[in-house]
Amino acid sequence: MKVLTISNDLLYELSVELSKKIKINEFSPDILIGIATGGIYISRTVHKVLLNNNWQGKYYEIELSRESTEVKKKLKIKILLTKLSYFILNQLRKVEMFISEHFKTEKYDSVKEDRVILPDNLINDIRNNNSILLVDDAIDTGSTILAIKNIIKKFNPSIDIKVAVLTVTHKKPYIEPDYTLYRRVLLRCPWAEDYKGGDKIE
């Protein structure tokens, strides 16, 4: 498994590359949703690319933090992480991924769906439209994307939902994306607690 450290410039380039995989003559979503934190940086670029291709749908951003991100914030380890070399940080990321995969339950747990809160205007648009594109930075277990997808389906069971992410890290996530650039690649993006700048693959 590789770790890719990406700057804002490279993030933009990768987001454009991901956008080009979405052929609006084949799938033109009525609604585009970016998932915070990381997903919104990608979805904003996807949004611009789609607009340049005469897309006329609606754009939203929603927030649902992953548990691992919340734990890191609670521990306030950013100062410690920035003092470590990328080599050590990469090994820590790989260990974290190994643990995540090892303890991932075979069956999806719907408890995370309680943390998905959609604004009323988005709910109304979900009920009155036919297709959605969800954009995030990564699929790890896939529980975040699946939770959001299941909540959306409660408001419109027949709506077509597709998923775009930069990378899929787990071997067997709960949900597979329709569009992606990488598999088994961990991304260290500018908003990450252990990001110290630069572009690097290890």
RAUR-V896957 format. One record per helix or strand of 2 or more residues. SS is the DSSP state (A for helix, B for strand). FROM is the first residue (numbers start at 0). TO is the last residue. If there is no record, write none. Layout:
# RAUR-V896957
ss,from,to
SS,FROM,TO
SS,FROM,TO
This chain:
# RAUR-V896957
ss,from,to
B,1,4
A,7,19
B,30,35
A,37,51
B,57,62
A,66,74
A,77,82
A,85,102
A,109,114
A,119,126
B,130,138
A,142,154
B,159,167
B,181,182
B,184,187
B,199,200
